[in-house]
Amino acid sequence: MIAFLRRKLDDIRGSGDAAVTVPSMDGALRPNSLLDSATALASVRRPDQLCDLGGEVVYSSGNAVFALHDGAERHR
């Protein structure tokens, strides 16, 4: 009877066997910092879409379409 009550109390409090934990960010779950350390190629206000068009990066901002070519931004 005591074990039953202890399990129910654990369920309510989220402790014991009912505890839910999130694994620490180590091993296979390390944070990906590649975007944080990447060099910015362009600064765009409110980019909407991004795609690869035959090896060229094309993106839109509002109703304008832009392309990145050799790190330089140009309007299409």
C-alpha atoms as a printed R data frame, in Angstrom:
   type eleno elety resid chain resno      x      y       z
1  ATOM     1    CA   MET     A     1  0.000  0.000   0.000
2  ATOM     2    CA   ILE     A     2  2.838  2.398   0.854
3  ATOM     3    CA   ALA     A     3  4.564  1.676  -2.485
4  ATOM     4    CA   PHE     A     4  1.314  2.450  -4.338
5  ATOM     5    CA   LEU     A     5  0.934  5.788  -2.540
6  ATOM     6    CA   ARG     A     6  4.595  6.640  -3.118
7  ATOM     7    CA   ARG     A     7  4.211  6.006  -6.893
8  ATOM     8    CA   LYS     A     8  1.091  8.193  -7.015
9  ATOM     9    CA   LEU     A     9  2.866 10.964  -5.107
10 ATOM    10    CA   ASP     A    10  5.843 10.662  -7.499
11 ATOM    11    CA   ASP     A    11  3.413 10.994 -10.437
12 ATOM    12    CA   ILE     A    12  1.966 14.183  -8.975
13 ATOM    13    CA   ARG     A    13  5.317 15.751  -8.045
14 ATOM    14    CA   GLY     A    14  7.243 14.468 -11.084
15 ATOM    15    CA   SER     A    15  9.853 12.774  -8.934
16 ATOM    16    CA   GLY     A    16 11.186  9.231  -8.545
17 ATOM    17    CA   ASP     A    17 10.371  7.014 -11.543
18 ATOM    18    CA   ALA     A    18  8.039  9.733 -12.914
19 ATOM    19    CA   ALA     A    19 10.868 12.294 -13.190
20 ATOM    20    CA   VAL     A    20 11.381 13.721 -16.661
21 ATOM    21    CA   THR     A    21 14.861 15.000 -17.390
22 ATOM    22    CA   VAL     A    22 16.466 16.542 -20.434
23 ATOM    23    CA   PRO     A    23 19.915 15.204 -21.292
24 ATOM    24    CA   SER     A    24 22.797 17.618 -21.059
25 ATOM    25    CA   MET     A    25 24.275 18.978 -24.283
26 ATOM    26    CA   ASP     A    26 27.107 16.506 -24.594
27 ATOM    27    CA   GLY     A    27 27.921 13.471 -26.663
28 ATOM    28    CA   ALA     A    28 25.689 13.212 -29.716
29 ATOM    29    CA   LEU     A    29 23.558 16.144 -28.530
30 ATOM    30    CA   ARG     A    30 26.224 18.873 -28.551
31 ATOM    31    CA   PRO     A    31 25.080 22.318 -29.724
32 ATOM    32    CA   ASN     A    32 25.855 23.186 -33.338
33 ATOM    33    CA   SER     A    33 27.837 26.431 -33.315
34 ATOM    34    CA   LEU     A    34 28.678 26.544 -37.037
35 ATOM    35    CA   LEU     A    35 26.108 29.270 -37.757
36 ATOM    36    CA   ASP     A    36 27.320 31.341 -34.813
37 ATOM    37    CA   SER     A    37 30.912 31.240 -36.057
38 ATOM    38    CA   ALA     A    38 30.135 31.667 -39.788
39 ATOM    39    CA   THR     A    39 31.146 34.823 -41.648
40 ATOM    40    CA   ALA     A    40 28.223 36.978 -42.792
41 ATOM    41    CA   LEU     A    41 28.105 37.394 -46.588
42 ATOM    42    CA   ALA     A    42 25.360 40.007 -46.688
43 ATOM    43    CA   SER     A    43 23.122 41.983 -44.404
44 ATOM    44    CA   VAL     A    44 19.524 41.896 -45.603
45 ATOM    45    CA   ARG     A    45 16.547 43.488 -43.964
46 ATOM    46    CA   ARG     A    46 13.766 40.912 -43.539
47 ATOM    47    CA   PRO     A    47 14.745 38.142 -45.977
48 ATOM    48    CA   ASP     A    48 11.727 36.009 -46.889
49 ATOM    49    CA   GLN     A    49 12.923 33.009 -48.871
50 ATOM    50    CA   LEU     A    50 16.313 31.479 -49.628
51 ATOM    51    CA   CYS     A    51 17.164 28.972 -52.353
52 ATOM    52    CA   ASP     A    52 19.979 27.562 -54.458
53 ATOM    53    CA   LEU     A    53 19.512 28.329 -58.152
54 ATOM    54    CA   GLY     A    54 22.147 26.404 -60.063
55 ATOM    55    CA   GLY     A    55 24.874 27.068 -57.507
56 ATOM    56    CA   GLU     A    56 23.849 30.694 -56.955
57 ATOM    57    CA   VAL     A    57 22.189 31.759 -53.696
58 ATOM    58    CA   VAL     A    58 18.968 33.637 -54.452
59 ATOM    59    CA   TYR     A    59 16.725 35.238 -51.836
60 ATOM    60    CA   SER     A    60 13.802 37.613 -51.629
61 ATOM    61    CA   SER     A    61 13.035 40.529 -49.358
62 ATOM    62    CA   GLY     A    62  9.513 41.843 -49.776
63 ATOM    63    CA   ASN     A    63  8.825 41.899 -53.515
64 ATOM    64    CA   ALA     A    64 12.492 42.244 -54.538
65 ATOM    65    CA   VAL     A    65 14.724 39.304 -55.508
66 ATOM    66    CA   PHE     A    66 18.463 39.338 -54.778
67 ATOM    67    CA   ALA     A    67 21.373 37.045 -55.561
68 ATOM    68    CA   LEU     A    68 24.721 36.476 -53.884
69 ATOM    69    CA   HIS     A    69 27.595 36.093 -56.303
70 ATOM    70    CA   ASP     A    70 31.163 35.716 -54.966
71 ATOM    71    CA   GLY     A    71 30.090 37.266 -51.660
72 ATOM    72    CA   ALA     A    72 28.634 40.369 -53.329
73 ATOM    73    CA   GLU     A    73 24.944 41.184 -53.279
74 ATOM    74    CA   ARG     A    74 23.167 42.134 -56.477
75 ATOM    75    CA   HIS     A    75 19.544 42.875 -57.366
76 ATOM    76    CA   ARG     A    76 17.826 40.685 -59.931
